[in-house]
C-alpha cells in the first residue's frame, strides 16, 4: 500500500451524486444534486471529467472516460442523519447513531424564553427560512429594535442574525456561545449554533463573511485526533475547525469564499508539513443550494473545475 507524507481532502459541501438508501426518511427521494444542477448547463467541466467523475453516474456535460486520472467511487453514510456534522464526523471515522434534532416548526417556546432572559433581547422570526429571505423580512425591524433574528433550516441548526452596526460582532459571538451552552441539553440536541451577521440598508442587506459556527465537540475520537496525538499536522481550512469544534486541529485557516478556500489550499499544498489538510467549500450549499439557485450552483462547479489544474500541478 502506498504511503504519503501529506493528504489533502476537499469537501464540496452539498454536491451530491444521487439519493442515499435512507432518502425516504428525510424526504429526499429522487435527489441528485449534480445531475439536476447541470441539466441546463452548457459549459464543459474538463478537469472533473478527466478525474473520472462521469464514470460514477450519467451526468450532463461530464462524460465517461476510458483512462481516468484518479480513482473514483460513490459512498453512502452509515450514520443516521444527513447534516453537516454527521457527514463530516463520519468522514473522520466517527459514526452517529442518534440523529440531531431538526425543528421544522421553529424552536420550543421554552428555549426562546431562555434565550430572551439570558440576552435581554427579544427573539423574532423563529421558523425555518433561507438566510437572505429572513434578513430581507426582519432586517429593518432588527435595526430598529435590536431584537435577535432566530431561524433554522432543514439541518439541526439554530442561526442568529443581527446587523453588525446594531449588535457588534463580539456581542453576537458571545450570545451564540451562551446559546451553545443552553442547547447542549439533550432535550434540544441542536448540532450547531451559527452567528449570521449582516450589513447594509433595508432592501440591500448582505450577509458578511464574519459567520461563525459553534458546534458540539465530536462524541468520540476521530482520525484527526489520532493524527494530532501522533504528532502529525492537521490543517483545517474553511469551516472545518468549527465543525469539529477545534478537536484534532493543529492549525485553522478561515476562508471568505470557495475561491478563497482554493487560494488557501494552494498555499498549504506548497508548505512543508506532514499530515492532513482538510478543506470545506461551503458556497455550494450556503450561496446556491439552500436558495435552489441552479445557474449559480453550476457556475460554482465550473469555477472549481477551473482551479483543479493549478492545484494538481502543485501536488
N, C-alpha and C positions, 0 to 999 in steps of 0.2 A: 504494500500500500504506500502511495506517495505521501510524503510529509511536507509541510510548508511552514516557513517562518511567520508568514502573515496570511490572514484570511480576511477578505473584505466582503461584508454581507450588506446587500441593499434590499430594503422592503419598499416596493411601490405600493403605498398604502391604498387599499381597497381595489386594486387592479386584479379582479378575479377572472378565472377561466372556466366557469361553469358551476352549476349548483352543487352544494355538498350533499352527502347522503341524508343529512338531517335537515335539509332545507325546509321541509314542510313545518317543522317545529317553529320556524321563525318567519313564515310567510314569504319565503324566498324561492318558491318553486319556479323553475324556468330562468333563474338569474344566470347571466353570462356577460359580465361587465365588458370584457374585451370585445366580444362579438357585437354586442349591441352598440357599444360606443363607436366602433369603427365601421358600422353598416353604411353610413353615408359619407365616409371619409375617402377622399380620392388621392391621397398622397402616400407614397411608398414608405415603408419602415425597414430599410435595407439591413440595418445592423441587428435588430431583433430577429429578422428573418435569417440572417447568416448564422446566428447563435442557435437556431432551431426552434424558436417559439411556435412557428407554424406547424411543426411536426407533432405538437401535442394535441391540437384540435384544429378543425377547419375554421380559419379566421379570414375576414376581409382584409385585403391588402398585405397579408403576411402569408406567403406561400410555403409549402413544404420544400425542403432542400435535401439533396442526396447526401451531402457531406457537411453536416452542421459543425460549427467551430466550437461547440460547447456540449456538455451533457445536458439533457433535458428530462424533466419528469413532472408529473402532476400529483400532488399530495392532498389528503383530506385531514382535517383536525381530528384528533382523538378526544380532545376536551369537549366539555359541554358548554357551548356558548359560541358567539361569533364576534365579540367585541375586540377592541384593540389589545387590551391587556391579556385576555385569554389567548389570542393568537400569538402575540409576541412572547409571552411566557412559555408557551409550548415550543416555539422555535428554539428556545434555550433549554428545553428538556423538562419543563415543569407543566404537567397536565393538571387541569382544573375540572373537578368532577361536580362541584356545586356552582351553578352559574350565578353571576352577579345579577342584581335585580334591575329591571327597567321600569320606567314609570310613564306609561302611555297616557295616563290621565293627570299627570302632574304629581308633585310630591305631597306626602301626607301633611295635613294641616298642623299636626304636632311638630313636625320638623320645621315648617315655615315659621311657626311661632318661636321656636328655639332660636332660629337664625335672627329673627327680628329682635328678640330680647338680648341676644348676645352682641349684636352690632349697633343697636339703637337706630336702625334704619328699617323702613318698611320694605317688604318684598312685593314686587308686581310681576305680572305675567304668569309664571308657574304653570307652564304647559310645554309640550313638545313643539319645537319650531326650528326653522333654519336660523342661523345667527344673524344673517343680513335682514331677514324678514322681521325678526323680533326687535332688532335695533331700529329699523325704519318705523316700526309701530310704536315703540315705547321710548325711543331715544330722546325725543324732545321732553317728554314727561320726566325722564330721569334727570335731565339737565336742570329742570325747574325745581325738582323736589329732593334730589339726592337719594331717591329710592334705589334699591338693588333690582336689576332685571334678572330674574332667575328663570332658567328654562332647561329643557332636556332634549333628547333626541331618541332615535331607536337604540342607541347604545346606553349602557349603565353609567351615565354621566350627569353631574349637576353643574351647570355653567352659570357664571355670574358675570353680567356685562355692566360696564359703567364707563362714562365719559372720563377721559384722563384729566380734563380740566376741572371736573366736579369731584371725583374721588381719585386722588393721586395714586399712582401705581403701587407704592409701598403700602398704602392703606388697603387697596384692593387685594394685594397679595396676602396681607395679614388676615383679612376677612376670610379668604379662601383657605388659609392654613387652619383657622379656627373651625370652619365648616368641615374641613377634612377630619378633624378630631371628632366632631359631633357625629359624623356619618360612619365612623368606624364601628358603631354599634351594629351588631349582627342583624338587627331588625331592618336596617336600611340597606346594607351591603352594596353601596354605590362604588363603582370601580374608580372613577376619577372625579375630582373637583377641578374645574377649568376656569381660570381667570380670562375674561374676554374684553379687554379694554378697547375703546374706540375713540375716534376723534371726528371733527367736522361739525357741520351745522345741519339743522333739520332739512331733509331732502338730499343731503350729500354726506352721510355718515360713512366712515371707513374703519373697519377693524384693523388694528395695528399688529405689528409682529411681536408685541410685548405679551402675547399669550403665554400663560404658564399653567402646566398641568400638575396637579397634586394627586399622585396615585397612591395606592396601597403598596406596602412592601410585598414582594413575592412571598407566597405562603411556604416556600421551601427553597432549597439550594437550586441554583441554575448553573448552566455551563459557564456563565460569566463569573459567578462566584468561584468556581473551580479554577478557572484560568487566573483570576486575580490572586487567589490563595497560593497558586503555584508560581507566582512571580511574573506572569505574562501581563502585557498591556491590554487593556480593554478600552477602546476609544469609542465613546458614544456620540453620534452626530445627529443633530436634529432633536426630535422629541424622545429619543431612546432613553436618555437619562431620566426623564420624567416617568416613562412607562415602567421602569424598574425601580423608581424612587432612589436612584443612585446606587443600588445594590450591585456589586461586582464591577463597578465602573472605576477606571483609574484616571480617565480624562473625559470631560464633557465639552462638546462644542455646539453652541447654539447656531441655528440657521434661520434665515428670513424667508426662504422660498425653496422650491425644488432646485432651481438653478444655483442658488447659493449653496445648497446642500451638495451639489455635484462639484462646485468650486472647492468647498471644504474637503470633500473626499479626495479630490485630485491633489490637494496639498498633503493630506495624510498619506496617500499612496507613495509619495516621494520621500516620506520620513523613514528613518532607520529605526524600526521598532519590531518587537516580537510579540505576536498575539493577534487580536481581533479588532477590526474596525466595523462598526455596525451603524448603518445609515437608514433613517426613515425619511421617505419623501412624502410629506403629508398633503401637498397641494392637490394631488389627485382626488383625495377624499374631501378635504376641507373646502377647497375652492370650487370643485366641479361635481363630485359625486353626490354630496348632500343636496346640491342645487339642481341635480339632474341636467347639468349643462353638457350635453353630448359634444358639441363642437369644441368647447373649451377643454374638455377631458381628452378628446382625440388629439388636439394640438399639444397638450401637455405630454402625451405619449410620444408624439413626434419630436418634441423638444428634447425629451430624454434620449430617444434613439440617436439624435444628432450628437449627443455628448459621449456616446459609447466609444467611438474610435479614440478620442483623447484619453479616456480612462484606460482602455485596454492597452493603448500604447505606453502608458506609464507603469504598467504592471511589470 
